[in-house]
Amino acid sequence: MNLSTTLKKRLILIYNEGIEGTKSYLKGVLEDMTNYQAFFKSIEGGAWLPTEKKVFHKPTVNQVEDYIKANADSDYFLIVFCG
């Protein structure tokens, strides 16, 4: 009898650095996203596969909701926001 199951996980990375040249622009957000992606790809970060990860740049609420609904059969979501 095989009791192992495959865990279906989803990683959502959302980032919004603002508009370059404005007072609210956050240049570090792009570096943060690079670092997050490298971390989550590593063994220590969970070795997430490209098929388990979705990156949104300045998404609408509907875009994120649609992705979550389309993957509603997932066991869990990890959502990270930078910005």
C-alpha positions in Angstrom: 0.0 0.0 0.0 1.4 3.4 -1.0 0.4 6.2 1.4 2.3 9.0 -0.3 0.4 11.8 -1.9 1.5 14.6 -4.0 1.1 18.0 -2.4 -0.2 20.6 -4.8 1.3 24.0 -3.8 1.3 27.4 -5.5 3.6 30.4 -5.0 2.3 33.8 -6.0 4.9 36.6 -6.1 3.4 40.1 -6.5 5.5 43.2 -7.0 5.0 46.9 -7.6 7.9 49.2 -7.5 5.9 52.2 -8.4 6.7 54.6 -11.2 10.4 55.4 -11.9 11.2 59.0 -11.4 8.5 59.6 -8.8 8.8 60.2 -5.1 7.1 56.9 -4.3 9.4 54.8 -6.6 11.0 51.8 -4.7 14.1 50.7 -6.6 14.8 48.0 -4.1 11.7 46.0 -5.0 13.3 44.7 -8.2 16.3 43.4 -6.3 13.9 41.9 -3.7 12.1 40.0 -6.4 15.3 38.6 -7.8 16.3 37.5 -4.3 12.9 36.0 -3.6 12.9 34.0 -6.8 16.4 32.7 -6.2 15.4 31.7 -2.6 12.2 29.9 -3.6 14.1 28.0 -6.3 16.7 26.8 -3.8 16.5 23.7 -1.6 16.3 26.0 1.5 13.4 27.9 0.0 11.4 24.8 -0.9 12.7 24.1 -4.4 9.5 25.4 -6.1 9.1 24.4 -9.7 8.4 26.9 -12.4 5.0 25.3 -12.8 4.2 26.0 -9.2 5.0 29.7 -9.3 3.3 32.7 -10.8 4.8 36.2 -10.8 2.5 39.2 -11.1 3.8 42.7 -11.9 1.3 45.4 -10.9 -1.7 43.1 -11.2 -5.3 43.9 -10.8 -7.2 42.2 -8.0 -9.2 40.3 -10.7 -6.0 38.9 -12.2 -4.9 37.5 -8.8 -8.3 36.2 -7.9 -8.7 34.5 -11.3 -5.4 32.7 -10.8 -6.4 31.5 -7.4 -9.8 30.4 -8.6 -8.2 28.5 -11.6 -5.9 26.7 -9.1 -8.5 26.2 -6.4 -7.6 22.5 -6.2 -4.3 23.4 -4.7 -3.5 22.3 -1.1 -2.1 25.7 -0.2 -0.9 29.0 -1.6 2.1 31.1 -0.4 1.6 34.7 -1.4 4.5 37.2 -1.2 4.1 40.9 -2.0 7.0 43.4 -2.6 6.3 47.1 -2.9 
